[in-house]
Amino acid sequence: MKIPEYITKEEVQKFCKALKIRDWTKLKTAKILPKEAKAVLAAVNDTKMNIDPEEFRRDSRWNSSTG
């Protein structure tokens, strides 16, 4: 999968390992599992905004197949 690199491959791997989710650098498509969306959202939503994990998962910025 070819997408813009905003974060280094090493940082993505470190983040995935810390959250105990799949290594996203090895994915063939940008498909986020519901449990992964929940884990990422919990890790980055420090202001506790009311965001539905399913909406977060389906958001085109996170789940794009273009690029």
Backbone as a ProteinNet text record, in pm:
[ID]
protein_1_A
[PRIMARY]
MKIPEYITKEEVQKFCKALKIRDWTKLKTAKILPKEAKAVLAAVNDTKMNIDPEEFRRDSRWNSSTG
[TERTIARY]
85.8	0	90.3	56.2	138.3	56.9	98	32.4	140.9	105.1	205.6	263.1	390.2	454.6	461.4	376.1	375.3	450.6	454.7	521.7	614.8	731.8	825.7	770.9	818.4	779.5	810.2	923.6	964.1	868.7	822.9	728.1	594.1	548.9	423.1	435.7	546.6	568.5	571.2	636.9	645.8	506.5	427.1	292.2	203.1	210.6	130.4	167.7	294.7	340.8	292.9	302.7	259.8	110.3	31.2	-114	-157.3	-60.3	-88.1	-187.8	-161.4	-241.6	-149.8	-208.2	-127.6	-27.3	82.5	183.2	128.1	84	20.7	117.2	245.6	341	342.4	283.2	280.9	147.8	52.8	-78.9	-73.6	-153.3	-163.8	-269.1	-369.3	-473.7	-491.1	-541.9	-561.4	-696.3	-710.4	-833.8	-806.2	-872.5	-854.8	-965.9	-927.8	-1025.6	-1091.5	-1216.7	-1285.1	-1206.6	-1146	-1071	-946.4	-887.8	-772.1	-814.6	-926.8	-977.4	-1003.9	-1061	-1090.9	-961.8	-859.5	-731.7	-661.3	-659.4	-594.2	-669.6	-800.3	-881.3	-860.2	-856.4	-833.2	-695.7	-597.3	-460.8	-445.1	-518.7	-497.9	-606.5	-716.9	-829	-816.5	-712.6	-687	-787.2	-862.2	-964	-1100.5	-1103.8	-1225.5	-1344.1	-1313.6	-1421.6	-1512	-1639.1	-1735.4	-1728.3	-1635.5	-1615.6	-1647.5	-1736.8	-1773.6	-1656.9	-1605	-1493.2	-1521.5	-1646.5	-1680.5	-1667.4	-1708.7	-1691.4	-1543.5	-1468.8	-1324.8	-1259.3	-1300.3	-1245.5	-1277.8	-1398.4	-1441.9	-1400.5	-1351.4	-1312.8	-1211.8	-1236	-1153	-1007.1	-979.2	-839.4	-761.3	-828.2	-762.8	-778.5	-882.8	-916.9	-926.3	-828.2	-828.8	-758.3	-811.9	-744.7	-681.3	-678.2	-617.8	-473.7	-397.3	-261.5	-155.8
-116.4	0	122.5	220.2	340.4	460.3	512.7	630	727.7	855.7	953.6	916.1	944.3	912.9	1038.7	1044.5	1155.2	1116.9	988	933	823.2	811.6	710.8	569.5	478.4	337.9	285.9	326	280.6	329.5	452.9	507.1	435.9	404.7	331.4	193.9	125.9	-6	1.2	102	120.6	143.9	228.4	260.5	135.9	62	-59.4	-161.7	-177.3	-272	-229.1	-100.1	-49	-70.2	-59.7	-77.6	-222.3	-309.4	-451.3	-472.2	-400.9	-417.6	-462.7	-496.8	-542.3	-435.2	-479.2	-387.2	-329.3	-204.9	-142.8	-122.3	-127.3	-109.8	-232.4	-341.4	-463.9	-487	-396.8	-413.7	-389.3	-465.2	-447.4	-342.5	-326.8	-225.5	-148.6	-28.1	57.1	26.8	-90.9	-132.3	-147	-64.1	-64.4	-147.6	-240.4	-323.3	-242.2	-275.1	-202.6	-199.5	-311.3	-312.5	-224.4	-210.9	-123.9	22.5	55.4	192.4	231.4	140.3	166	189.4	107.3	120	251.1	286.1	410.1	530.1	528.5	639.3	659.6	552	562.1	622.3	590.5	639.5	787.3	835.9	973.9	1071.5	1022.2	1108.1	1151.5	1227.6	1266.1	1367.2	1433.5	1527.7	1461.1	1330.2	1249.1	1302.7	1343	1384.4	1264.8	1290.3	1184.1	1143.5	1053.1	1006.5	858.3	821	681.3	608.2	501.7	429	382.4	347.5	304.1	419.7	538.4	655.3	688.2	677.5	699.9	601	475.6	370.4	394.6	439.6	456.5	589	681.4	813.3	798.1	864.7	847.9	886.2	972.6	1009.6	894.2	802.7	689.1	561.8	553.6	428	446.8	511.1	541.6	433.9	403.6	307.9	378.8	510.9	587.2	620	651.6	696.2	611.3
0	0	0	-83.1	-92.8	-42.5	72.9	130.2	174.6	190.2	234.2	370.4	389.9	518	603.6	704.3	798.8	925.6	952.6	1068.9	1017.9	1075.3	1027.5	1049.7	968.8	980.4	1120.5	1174	1306.5	1414.9	1402.4	1501	1493.5	1372.6	1356.3	1420.9	1395.3	1453.9	1607	1660	1805	1865.1	1800.2	1845.7	1841.6	1732	1718.8	1826.2	1849.7	1952	2090.4	2118.8	2249.6	2271.6	2164.3	2175.6	2157.2	2126.5	2104.5	1990.9	1880.4	1759.8	1646.6	1532.2	1417.7	1377.3	1319.1	1266.7	1136.3	1141.2	1024.7	908.7	934.2	824.5	733	777	697	626.9	643.5	582.7	432	357.7	212.5	177.8	263.8	245.4	375.8	365	482.9	547.3	601.9	668.2	817.1	895.6	1040.6	1103.6	1188	1258.2	1369.4	1402.9	1509.9	1641.3	1681.2	1807.9	1798.9	1678.3	1660.1	1669.8	1608.7	1616	1760.7	1835	1976.3	2055.5	2029.2	2099.9	2065.4	1936.7	1893.7	1948.3	1937	1986.7	2136.6	2211.5	2356.1	2385.6	2301.9	2324.8	2289.8	2191	2145.2	2189.1	2240.2	2278.2	2424.1	2453.3	2592.1	2647.7	2560.6	2608.7	2622.4	2595.9	2612.2	2530.9	2405.8	2316.5	2289.8	2268.7	2243.8	2095.9	2065.4	1928.3	1924.9	1833.4	1815.2	1747.6	1807.2	1746.2	1603.2	1574.3	1438	1338.7	1377.8	1291.2	1274.8	1382.1	1378.5	1281.7	1288	1202.3	1056.2	1027.4	888.8	828	908.6	858.9	745.2	635.1	515.2	536.3	632.4	656.7	716	786	849.6	769	688.6	623.2	472.2	415.5	273.7	193.9	79.3	-8.9	-127.2	-125.3	-232.9	-199.3	-302.8	-275.9	-333.7
[MASK]
+++++++++++++++++++++++++++++++++++++++++++++++++++++++++++++++++++

